[in-house]
Amino acid sequence: MSSCKNLEKLLERLDRLKHQGLNQTYYIPGIWDYKNQNSSDVIEIDPYEYLSNFIREYLITRVNSKVNDYLLPLSFYEQDKNWLAKGGIFCLDIRTATSWDHDWDQKIVKHNGRVTELGTFLKAFFLLPHIKNLNLNILYLLPVLKPGKSYSKGELGSFYAIKDFYQLNPDLHDPILDLPGDPFPIETEFKALIEACHILGIRVIFDFPLRTAARDNNLIKDHPDWFYWIKLDYLNEYRVPTYTIYEEHVQPTRERLQKIYTLPETKKYINMFSFPPNKVNEKAWKELLTEFEKDPTQNILELIEEKFGLTTAPAYSDWINDPQPSWDDITFLRLYLDEPSVREGFFDSEVPPFLFFDSIKTNLYPGNQPNTELWEYLTGIIRFYQENFGIDGARIDMAHALPEELEKKIMTKCLAFDPDFKFISEELQNSNHHIAHKKGYHSIIGENWWHEGHLNAENLVRLLKELPTLSVPSFACAETPDTPRAAIREGGRKFSRMIAVMNFFLPNTIPFINNGFELYERQPMNLGLDNTEEGRYVLDEDDLYYGRLAFFDRYQLHWLNDGVEEMVDLISKGQKLRLKYWSLISNLESFYVTGTIEKNLVQFGYRNEEMELICLVNLDFTKEKSINDIVGEVLISSVPGEITQKLRPGEFRVYLKK
């Protein structure tokens, strides 16, 4: 097993612990069981014995003797330049998706004896057979880096508030691996997970929030001037101004910015800001550092707040009049040492550096003095995880707001290590596909989630005609971690099944399964897109997780929902067919859109000289649609039951015609 050294170390630790006995009840949902994934009940296991058997029976038997090191990116030994475009993505929030009430006492606790019921890297092993059973081959991980603690939201805080970009989140370590005086290294635990993914042919993509940081980020100690500061007295009233001259949220164009620079609301807002603490009082700053160095476990931001009456400025959206509240747990990094050139002539030198729409969108409004040391720091982050953890791709959160030069530096450094490393742009507008492509991105998230979440025949036909024109593929999904769940949209479970199948046959897209989608999960993870505060209350009031959001709170997915097996089978079969007919589906010249045959009935497909795939979807969730003139072999249907010459309510069906 020299090709997976970390997995071997994990196995050694499990074997050593196995003989000691956990002496504690440990339940898992049956669908996690690699031996019988169709169980809808819970099973009791000894986690040491179970996981050691899993590694031996499920993983080691798949090790390829020709592979020297499974901690290297998968492209080092399985070259496929199109791996992202033809892949199927499973998006995983480890903290939530592997949370489970192991003693079945109807609550999730961080510490229950030696057991944590929150998600861990070790428990992510349980989900690998589930992901393989879905036939998906890309694991997209929401942030797993060390989070901050200041101004945390909810019960647990957001994993997007990063305190240290070069450390893994210690809360994702599983304490059942520890021995007295001999804790198991979290780095080894995570490396073993990466090796296991690569053994199974699953590539790993990281989500990196590089534009923002936790309010108490470690960089504050050595570089307070890399942050924006406000006077603590103003914290409760701090918010970006609302400008009544605009009726709704709008983009911060140069003309609009220079108009609102002069308004009283802006001047009042700017008055809340301060120069960095080391500039305010250099002597007091040195004294603070001396105090901190005596006990580095202290929170440096709390010391600054106490001694200087200053705090880092909460972040917010880069849209003028965005109804979202400020993002109180994160702050923006100061990418330029001077102010955006668009401000020239509007403010004097006595004004401290202040956060505003222009300094958020540095891609459009850069300064003249790049913060080169910070840029070097940011440029090395993704490369660090390539070299040390063998990741295969990355999404850069809010990358659209980064200076293009910085984006290029990051990409160049990563591609020098792995030419087949893939970058996903957070770009949410399909119309900006050409910009993402020009910058070197291999995919965009796009806006398909919105069209599918508000699906009608007109929207679908327009989307089908647009997708083949995009320079890079976009995500095919009806939900993301930031949006409402598909299962609460019109049509409910019929809609979820319909969209689950359809997304494997959309042109120029990458199927994207958000963890919980396959379970008919209803509760959103976050309220960031297309949602309101009321959107968090979609579960029954007696549900243990009513009102909780996975981004911030203890949450357990509803793994025991009925009907999960049918969704797993649909997703698995959909991806299998997509790969079987990949040469046809990937050839955009073979794609056609018939359009709306009749109200709520849409047809599209792919054809060449040898075959044709005919895709039909009934967007009416109450009425059947006749399709008597369609002939061919039915490859897949989103609705179980007998196939007739009528398309059932909410059905998506694919025919093969030769």
C-alpha positions in Angstrom: 0.0 0.0 0.0 2.9 2.3 -0.5 0.8 4.2 -3.0 -1.6 5.3 -0.2 0.6 5.9 2.8 -1.9 8.0 4.7 -4.7 5.5 4.2 -2.3 2.9 5.6 -1.6 5.0 8.7 -5.4 5.5 9.2 -5.9 1.7 9.0 -3.2 1.1 11.5 -4.8 3.5 13.9 -8.2 1.9 13.4 -6.8 -1.6 14.0 -5.1 -0.4 17.2 -8.3 1.2 18.5 -10.5 -1.7 17.4 -9.2 -3.9 20.1 -9.9 -1.3 22.8 -13.7 -1.1 22.1 -15.6 2.1 21.8 -18.0 1.1 24.5 -20.6 3.5 23.1 -23.6 3.2 20.9 -22.8 4.3 17.4 -25.6 4.3 14.8 -25.4 5.4 11.2 -28.1 5.7 8.5 -28.4 2.5 6.5 -27.7 4.3 3.2 -24.2 4.9 4.4 -23.5 1.1 4.7 -21.2 0.1 1.9 -22.6 -3.5 2.1 -26.3 -2.6 1.8 -26.8 1.0 0.6 -30.6 0.6 0.0 -31.5 0.4 3.7 -33.9 3.0 4.9 -33.3 2.3 8.5 -30.4 2.9 10.9 -27.8 0.3 11.7 -25.5 0.0 14.8 -21.8 -0.5 14.1 -18.5 -0.5 15.9 -16.9 2.4 13.9 -13.4 1.0 14.3 -14.2 -2.4 13.0 -16.5 -1.1 10.3 -14.1 1.4 8.9 -11.1 -0.9 9.0 -13.2 -3.5 7.1 -14.4 -0.9 4.7 -10.8 0.2 3.9 -9.7 -3.4 3.3 -12.8 -4.6 1.4 -13.9 -1.6 -0.5 -10.8 0.5 -1.1 -7.6 -1.6 -1.0 -9.2 -4.1 -3.4 -9.4 -1.3 -5.9 -5.8 -0.1 -5.6 -4.0 -0.1 -8.9 -0.4 -1.5 -8.6 0.7 0.8 -11.4 -0.1 4.0 -9.4 2.8 5.2 -7.3 1.1 7.8 -5.2 -2.7 8.4 -4.8 -2.1 11.7 -3.0 -1.1 13.2 -6.4 -3.8 14.8 -8.5 -5.7 12.1 -10.4 -4.6 13.6 -13.7 -1.0 12.5 -12.9 -2.0 9.0 -13.7 -5.4 9.2 -15.4 -5.1 11.8 -18.1 -8.3 13.2 -19.4 -8.4 16.9 -20.4 -12.2 16.8 -20.5 -12.7 15.3 -17.0 -14.6 18.3 -15.7 -16.9 18.7 -18.7 -17.9 15.0 -18.8 -18.0 14.6 -15.0 -20.8 14.5 -12.5 -20.3 16.7 -9.4 -21.4 15.9 -5.9 -21.2 19.0 -3.7 -20.4 18.1 -0.1 -20.5 20.2 3.1 -18.7 17.7 5.3 -19.8 19.3 8.5 -23.4 18.8 7.7 -23.7 15.8 5.4 -21.7 13.6 7.8 -23.4 14.8 10.9 -25.5 12.1 12.6 -27.2 11.4 15.9 -25.0 8.4 16.7 -26.7 7.6 20.0 -30.2 8.2 18.6 -31.2 10.7 21.4 -32.7 13.2 19.0 -30.0 15.8 19.1 -26.7 16.6 17.6 -23.8 17.3 20.0 -20.2 18.2 19.4 -18.9 15.9 22.1 -20.7 12.7 23.3 -18.0 10.9 25.1 -15.3 10.3 22.6 -17.7 10.7 19.7 -18.6 13.9 17.9 -21.9 13.9 16.1 -20.9 16.8 13.9 -19.3 16.0 10.5 -15.7 15.0 10.2 -13.2 14.0 7.6 -13.3 10.4 8.9 -17.0 10.2 8.6 -16.8 11.4 5.0 -15.5 7.9 4.2 -19.0 6.6 4.9 -20.3 8.7 2.0 -17.8 7.5 -0.7 -19.9 4.4 -1.6 -23.0 6.6 -1.8 -21.2 8.9 -4.2 -20.0 6.0 -6.3 -23.6 4.6 -6.2 -24.8 7.9 -7.7 -22.2 7.3 -10.5 -20.6 10.7 -9.8 -16.9 11.2 -10.1 -16.2 14.7 -8.8 -16.3 15.7 -5.2 -16.8 19.4 -4.7 -15.9 20.3 -1.1 -17.3 23.5 0.5 -14.5 25.2 2.6 -12.6 22.9 4.9 -10.1 25.5 6.2 -9.7 26.8 9.7 -12.6 29.2 10.5 -12.7 32.3 12.7 -14.6 32.7 15.9 -15.4 36.4 16.1 -18.9 37.5 15.2 -19.7 34.0 14.2 -23.3 33.4 12.9 -25.6 30.8 14.3 -24.6 27.9 16.5 -21.4 26.9 14.7 -20.4 29.8 12.4 -19.8 29.9 8.7 -17.0 27.8 7.1 -16.5 30.7 4.6 -15.1 32.9 7.4 -11.5 31.8 7.2 -9.0 32.5 10.0 -6.1 30.6 8.5 -5.9 29.8 4.8 -3.1 27.3 5.3 -4.7 25.1 8.0 -7.5 22.6 7.9 -10.6 23.1 10.1 -9.7 21.4 13.4 -13.5 20.9 14.0 -13.5 18.4 11.1 -11.1 16.1 12.9 -12.7 13.0 14.4 -11.8 12.5 18.1 -12.5 8.8 18.0 -9.1 8.4 16.3 -7.2 9.9 19.2 -5.3 8.0 21.9 -4.2 9.5 25.2 -1.2 11.7 24.6 -1.3 10.6 20.9 -3.8 12.6 18.8 -4.2 11.4 15.2 -3.0 14.2 12.8 -5.9 15.9 11.0 -3.6 16.3 8.0 -3.2 12.5 7.8 -6.9 12.0 8.3 -7.7 14.3 5.3 -4.9 13.0 3.1 -6.3 9.5 3.6 -9.7 10.8 2.4 -8.1 12.3 -0.7 -6.3 9.0 -1.4 -9.5 7.1 -1.0 -11.3 9.4 -3.5 -8.5 8.9 -6.0 -8.5 5.2 -5.6 -12.3 5.3 -6.5 -11.6 7.5 -9.5 -13.2 10.5 -7.8 -11.5 13.9 -8.3 -11.6 16.5 -5.6 -12.4 20.2 -6.1 -11.9 22.8 -3.3 -13.9 25.9 -2.7 -11.6 28.8 -1.8 -12.8 32.1 -0.5 -9.8 34.2 -1.3 -11.4 37.7 -1.5 -12.6 37.7 2.1 -11.4 36.6 5.5 -12.7 36.0 9.0 -13.0 39.1 11.0 -10.2 37.8 13.3 -8.0 36.4 10.6 -4.5 35.5 11.6 -3.0 38.0 9.2 -4.1 40.9 11.4 -1.1 40.3 13.7 1.6 41.0 11.1 -0.4 43.0 8.6 -3.2 45.1 10.1 -2.9 47.4 7.1 -4.3 44.6 4.9 -7.7 45.1 6.4 -10.4 47.9 6.6 -11.1 49.2 10.1 -14.1 50.9 11.7 -14.6 52.5 15.1 -16.1 50.1 17.5 -18.6 52.7 18.7 -20.2 52.6 15.2 -20.5 48.8 14.9 -24.2 48.5 15.8 -25.2 51.1 13.3 -22.7 50.1 10.6 -24.3 49.3 7.3 -23.7 50.3 3.7 -26.0 53.2 2.8 -29.2 52.8 0.9 -29.6 55.2 -1.9 -33.1 56.3 -2.6 -32.1 57.8 -5.9 -32.2 54.2 -7.2 -35.4 52.2 -6.8 -33.8 48.8 -6.7 -30.4 47.1 -6.4 -28.1 48.1 -9.3 -24.5 47.5 -10.3 -22.0 50.1 -9.1 -21.1 51.7 -12.5 -18.5 54.5 -12.6 -21.3 57.1 -13.1 -23.3 55.8 -10.2 -20.3 55.7 -7.9 -19.2 59.2 -8.6 -22.7 60.4 -8.0 -23.1 58.7 -4.6 -19.6 59.7 -3.5 -20.9 63.2 -2.9 -24.1 62.3 -1.0 -24.5 62.9 2.7 -25.2 59.2 3.3 -21.8 58.3 2.0 -20.0 60.9 4.1 -21.7 59.7 7.2 -20.7 56.1 6.4 -17.1 57.0 5.7 -16.9 58.7 9.1 -17.2 55.3 10.7 -13.8 54.2 9.4 -10.3 54.5 10.9 -6.7 54.1 9.9 -5.3 50.7 11.0 -4.4 50.4 14.7 -0.7 50.4 14.1 -1.0 53.7 12.4 -3.3 55.2 15.0 -0.8 54.5 17.9 2.4 52.7 17.0 3.6 52.4 20.6 0.3 50.9 21.8 0.4 48.5 18.9 3.8 47.2 19.9 2.6 46.8 23.4 -0.4 44.8 22.2 1.8 42.5 20.2 4.0 41.9 23.2 0.9 41.0 25.2 -0.3 38.7 22.5 3.0 36.9 22.1 2.8 35.9 25.8 -0.4 34.0 25.1 -1.0 33.4 21.3 -4.2 31.6 22.1 -5.8 35.0 22.7 -8.1 36.4 20.1 -6.1 39.3 18.6 -9.2 41.1 17.3 -10.7 41.2 20.8 -7.4 42.7 22.1 -7.6 45.4 19.4 -11.2 46.2 20.2 -10.4 46.5 23.9 -7.2 48.6 23.5 -8.0 50.7 20.4 -11.8 50.7 20.1 -11.4 49.5 16.5 -12.7 46.4 14.7 -12.5 45.0 11.2 -15.3 46.2 8.9 -18.0 43.7 8.1 -18.3 42.8 4.5 -21.4 43.2 2.2 -22.6 42.7 -1.3 -21.0 44.6 -4.2 -24.5 45.7 -5.5 -25.9 49.1 -4.6 -29.1 48.8 -2.6 -28.7 45.0 -2.2 -31.4 44.0 0.3 -29.0 41.5 1.9 -27.7 42.5 5.4 -24.0 42.9 6.0 -21.9 39.8 6.2 -20.9 40.3 9.8 -18.6 37.3 10.2 -16.2 38.2 7.3 -14.3 41.2 6.1 -12.7 42.1 2.8 -8.9 42.0 2.3 -7.3 45.2 1.1 -5.8 44.2 -2.3 -4.4 47.7 -3.1 -2.3 49.9 -0.8 -3.9 53.0 -2.3 -7.5 53.8 -3.0 -9.4 53.0 -6.2 -8.5 55.4 -9.0 -12.2 56.1 -9.6 -12.2 58.1 -6.4 -9.6 60.6 -7.5 -10.7 64.2 -6.9 -13.6 63.2 -4.6 -11.8 62.6 -1.3 -8.7 64.1 0.4 -5.8 62.3 2.0 -7.2 62.6 5.5 -9.9 60.1 4.7 -8.9 56.7 6.1 -9.1 53.6 3.8 -12.7 52.7 3.6 -14.6 49.7 2.3 -17.1 50.5 -0.5 -18.5 49.0 -3.7 -15.4 50.2 -5.7 -12.9 48.6 -3.3 -14.9 45.3 -3.4 -15.0 45.2 -7.2 -11.3 45.6 -7.7 -11.6 43.9 -11.1 -13.3 47.1 -12.3 -11.9 49.7 -9.9 -8.3 48.9 -9.1 -5.8 51.1 -7.3 -2.3 52.0 -8.6 -0.4 50.2 -5.9 -1.1 46.5 -5.7 -0.5 44.9 -2.3 2.1 42.7 -3.7 2.9 40.8 -0.5 -0.7 40.0 0.0 -1.0 38.9 -3.6 2.0 36.5 -3.1 0.3 35.1 -0.1 -3.0 34.5 -1.9 -1.2 33.2 -5.0 0.3 30.4 -3.0 -2.8 29.1 -1.2 -4.3 26.8 -3.9 -0.8 25.6 -5.0 -0.2 24.6 -1.3 -3.2 22.3 -1.4 -2.2 20.9 -4.8 1.3 20.0 -3.5 0.3 18.7 -0.1 -3.2 17.2 -0.6 -3.4 16.5 -4.3 -6.5 18.4 -5.1 -7.7 18.4 -8.7 -9.6 21.7 -9.1 -10.8 24.8 -7.4 -13.6 27.3 -7.3 -12.5 30.8 -6.2 -15.3 32.4 -4.3 -16.0 35.9 -5.6 -13.2 35.6 -8.1 -15.2 38.0 -10.4 -14.2 40.8 -8.0 -10.5 40.0 -8.0 -8.0 42.0 -10.1 -7.5 40.1 -13.3 -3.8 40.2 -12.9 -4.1 38.4 -9.5 -6.5 35.8 -11.0 -3.9 35.1 -13.7 -1.1 34.7 -11.2 -3.1 32.2 -9.2 -4.0 30.2 -12.3 -0.5 30.2 -13.7 1.0 28.9 -10.5 -1.5 26.1 -10.2 -1.3 25.0 -13.9 2.5 24.9 -13.7 2.0 22.1 -11.1 -0.9 20.3 -12.9 -1.7 21.3 -16.5 -5.1 19.5 -16.1 -6.1 21.4 -13.0 -9.6 22.9 -13.5 -10.9 26.3 -12.4 -14.6 27.0 -11.8 -15.8 30.6 -11.9 -18.5 31.8 -9.5 -19.9 33.8 -12.4 -23.7 33.6 -12.0 -24.6 35.2 -15.4 -24.4 33.0 -18.5 -24.0 36.1 -20.6 -20.5 36.6 -19.1 -19.3 33.2 -20.2 -16.8 34.8 -22.7 -15.1 36.7 -19.9 -14.7 33.6 -17.8 -13.3 31.7 -20.8 -10.9 34.5 -21.6 -9.6 34.5 -18.1 -8.9 30.7 -18.3 -11.8 29.3 -16.4 -13.0 25.8 -17.5 -16.6 26.2 -16.2 -19.0 28.7 -14.7 -21.7 28.1 -12.2 -24.0 30.1 -14.4 -27.7 30.9 -13.9 -29.3 27.5 -14.8 -30.3 27.0 -11.1 -32.5 30.1 -11.4 -34.1 29.1 -14.7 -34.8 25.6 -13.4 -36.1 26.9 -10.1 -38.6 29.0 -12.0 -39.2 26.6 -14.8 -41.7 27.1 -17.6 -41.7 26.2 -21.3 -40.6 29.7 -22.4 -37.6 29.8 -19.9 -36.6 26.2 -20.8 -36.6 26.8 -24.6 -34.7 30.0 -24.2 -32.1 28.3 -22.0 -31.8 25.3 -24.4 -31.0 27.7 -27.2 -28.5 29.7 -25.1 -26.5 26.8 -23.6 -24.7 25.6 -26.7 -23.5 29.2 -27.4 -21.5 29.4 -24.1 -17.7 29.3 -24.4 -17.5 27.1 -21.2 -20.0 24.7 -19.7 -22.2 25.8 -16.8 -23.7 23.8 -13.9 -26.9 21.9 -14.6 -28.8 22.1 -11.4 -32.0 23.3 -9.8 -30.3 24.1 -6.5 -26.9 25.1 -5.1 -25.8 25.5 -1.5 -27.0 29.1 -1.6 -30.5 28.6 -3.1 -33.9 27.1 -2.1 -34.0 23.4 -2.4 -35.5 21.8 -5.5 -38.0 19.7 -3.5 -39.9 22.9 -2.3 -40.4 24.2 -5.9 -43.6 23.7 -7.8 -44.1 20.0 -8.4 -42.2 19.0 -5.3 -40.8 15.5 -5.7 -42.0 15.2 -9.2 -40.0 18.3 -10.1 -36.9 16.9 -8.3 -37.1 13.6 -10.2 -37.7 15.4 -13.5 -34.8 17.8 -13.1 -32.5 15.0 -11.8 -32.8 13.3 -15.1 -33.0 16.3 -17.4 -29.7 17.7 -16.1 -27.8 14.8 -17.5 -29.0 15.7 -21.0 -28.7 19.5 -21.2 -26.1 20.6 -23.7 -22.8 22.1 -22.7 -23.4 21.6 -18.9 -22.0 19.7 -16.0 -24.5 17.9 -13.8 -24.3 19.2 -10.2 -25.8 17.4 -7.2 -26.0 19.4 -4.0 -25.8 17.2 -1.0 -29.3 16.5 0.1 -30.9 16.9 -3.3 -30.9 13.1 -3.7 -32.7 12.9 -0.4 -35.6 15.3 -1.3 -34.1 17.6 1.4 -36.3 20.6 1.8 -34.4 22.9 4.2 -32.0 25.3 2.5 -28.4 25.4 3.6 -28.2 29.2 3.2 -30.4 32.1 2.1 -27.9 33.7 -0.2 -29.7 33.5 -3.5 -33.4 33.7 -4.5 -34.6 33.4 -0.9 -35.9 35.4 2.0 -35.8 35.0 5.7 -39.1 33.1 5.5 -37.3 30.6 3.4 -35.6 29.0 6.4 -39.0 27.8 7.8 -40.0 25.2 5.2 -39.8 22.2 7.5 -42.6 21.1 9.8 -42.5 23.0 13.1 -41.9 19.8 15.0 -38.9 18.9 12.9 -35.7 19.0 15.0 -34.0 21.1 12.4 -36.8 23.6 11.8 -35.4 27.0 11.0 -31.7 25.9 11.0 -29.3 26.6 8.2 -26.4 24.2 7.6 -24.0 27.1 6.8 -24.2 28.2 10.4 -26.1 25.7 12.6 -26.0 22.1 13.7 -28.0 20.3 11.0 -28.5 16.6 10.0 -29.7 15.8 6.5 -32.9 13.7 6.3 -31.1 10.5 5.2 -34.2 8.4 6.2 -36.6 10.1 3.9 -38.7 7.6 1.9 -38.1 7.4 -1.8 -34.4 8.1 -1.6 -33.5 4.8 -3.5 -35.5 5.9 -6.5 -33.6 9.2 -6.7 -30.3 7.5 -6.3 -31.1 5.1 -9.1 -32.3 8.0 -11.4 -29.1 10.0 -10.8 -26.9 6.9 -11.3 -28.7 5.9 -14.5 -28.7 9.4 -15.8 -24.9 9.8 -15.5 -24.3 6.3 -16.9 -26.4 7.2 -20.0 -24.6 10.5 -20.4 -21.3 8.9 -20.4 -22.5 6.1 -22.8 -23.6 8.6 -25.3 -21.0 11.2 -24.5 -19.7 11.5 -28.1 -23.2 12.5 -29.2 -24.1 14.7 -26.3 -20.8 16.5 -26.3 -21.0 17.3 -30.0 -23.0 20.6 -29.9 -23.6 20.4 -33.6 -25.7 17.4 -33.1 -28.0 19.3 -30.6 -31.4 20.6 -31.7 -34.4 22.3 -30.0 -37.8 21.4 -31.4 -39.3 23.8 -28.8 -42.8 23.8 -27.3 -44.9 21.1 -29.0 -47.9 22.2 -27.1 -48.4 24.0 -23.8 -45.9 22.8 -21.2 -44.5 20.1 -23.5 -41.0 20.7 -24.7 -38.8 18.6 -27.0 -35.1 18.7 -27.7 -32.4 16.2 -28.6 -29.3 15.1 -30.3 -28.9 13.4 -33.7 -26.2 12.1 -36.0 -26.2 9.7 -39.0 -26.4 6.7 -36.7 -28.8 7.6 -33.9 -31.0 10.2 -32.2 -31.7 10.9 -28.6 -35.2 12.4 -28.2 -35.7 14.3 -24.9 -39.3 15.1 -23.9 -40.4 17.0 -20.7 -43.9 17.6 -19.5 -43.8 20.8 -17.3 -47.4 20.3 -16.2 -47.4 18.6 -12.8 -51.2 17.8 -13.0 -51.9 16.7 -16.6 -50.7 14.1 -19.0 -49.5 15.0 -22.5 -50.0 12.8 -25.6 -46.9 11.9 -27.6 -48.2 9.3 -30.1 -45.8 10.2 -32.9 -42.6 9.5 -30.9 -41.0 6.1 -31.6 -37.9 4.5 -30.2 -36.5 2.7 -27.2 -37.1 4.4 -23.9 -33.7 4.8 -22.2 -34.9 6.6 -19.0 -38.0 8.2 -17.4 -38.2 10.3 -14.3 -41.5 8.8 -13.4 -41.7 5.1 -12.2 -44.3 2.8 -13.7 -45.6 1.7 -17.1 -44.4 3.6 -20.2 -47.3 4.6 -22.5 -47.7 7.0 -25.4 -48.6 9.7 -22.8 -46.1 11.8 -20.9 -47.1 11.7 -17.3 -47.3 14.9 -15.1 -43.8 16.2 -14.5 -42.2 13.5 -16.6 -38.8 13.7 -18.4 -38.3 10.9 -20.8 -35.5 10.0 -23.2 -35.9 7.8 -26.4 -33.1 6.3 -28.5 -34.0 6.1 -32.2 -31.6 4.3 -34.6 
